[in-house]
Amino acid sequence: MNQVDKEYVISDSSVNTHGFRLLTDGYILDEFAKNPIGYYMHNRDAGVLVRWTELKKKGDKVIGYPNINPSHPRAAQTIEEINNGFLNAASVGHIVIIDSTDDLSLKLPGQTGPTVTKWFNRECSLVDIPSNKNSLCLYDAKGDVINLNLFAQKGNFLSAQNNVDDNLDIEALLKAAIKDNDISPEVAQSLRKQYQNKPGRLQLLLKDFSKMRVDYLMSFDYDQLDKNGLLAELKEKYLQGFQQKFYKQFGKDHKSVEGQTSGKGTDIKSEIKRLKEFAIKNKDIDPEVANMMEANFKDDPEKLKKLFQDAPKERIDFLMDRPWDKLDKEGLLEELKQKYLQGFKQKYLENFGVHYKQ
């Protein structure tokens, strides 16, 4: 092999092009060091191009030096490109995620996805552009592929994959998902074939379809939902979201308990105040936490506005991450039922093996 005297940054804790980040402190270097190979542009079919040496953590970076495989067809070209400054980047591939979090305190500016707190990679390629959106592939600890789009939106998706129940009725799961408009019969047929021996994985995937359906409904304003006959579905699946839409449209809650001025046409400070009051009133956020957020983001009103907008959904995610027994013990089942009936039904089915009947 041909040693190249050039130090490469294999990874750091910055936000990548997918919106999440990999913490250097949580990198399991010893795992990669067992077989520190890499390819050209993540192309495994072309054969191993590089073996990394002198791997180590240096501050917030993971660094290494490339040894180029002399038998590789592009060995000479690679060495020339490196020495002439045309191939300056390394990119980790086949990333195995052990743990991740959506903790706001760990998020950096521009970070839209989770923070990966424990991970390792099985290869590291030489590339022209790092964090290539077409090359990254994530895996869980069991070796199953993680849906990158879902993971980049929600880190809990990963940790949930490590706790699946494979003693489930696939037909019951699919029937419920179709009934709730989360998937079509055609999609159900495809999923039935793909997950016939993995009902636990199917259940997790259907939960994500359910969340995506709610996100789809929430993407419309009140008038659009009304016009398309979707208000009732949103109200049943995500009462909190329906309340938000109603409140913004009419300036009062859907039970007409309070009269408020409409949020339309107000400045951002008024909108933040309205969103904050709504989140506190509906117990989506603790008043002290809300005040702390205001203090921390007083110079970034758009960020603050989004945090308060997202508070109801974050609360739902918090409730959905807890098992039935904990929700029952902590007196949170009724809150989940009121705010996200579909999620309550899912947990009811998981816990009792039968569908919830109102």
Secondary structure, 3 states (H helix, E strand, C coil): CEECCCCEEEEECCECCCCCEECHHHECHHHHHCCCEECECCCHHHCCCEEEEEEEEECCEEEEEEEECCCCCCHHHHHHHHHCCCCCEEEEEEEEEEEEECCHHHCCCCCCCCEEEEEEEEEEEEECCCCCCCCCCEECCCCCEECHHHHHHCCHHHHHHCCCCCCCCHHHHHHHHHHCCCCCHHHHHHHHHHCCCCHHHHHHHHHHHHHHHHHHHHCCCHHHHHHCCCHHHHHHHCHHHHHHHHHHHHCCCCCCCCCCCCCCCCCHHHHHHHHHHHHHHCCCCCHHHHHHHHHHCCCCHHHHHHHHHHHHHHHHHHHHCCCHHHHHHCCCHHHHHHHCHHHHHHHHHHHHCCCCCC
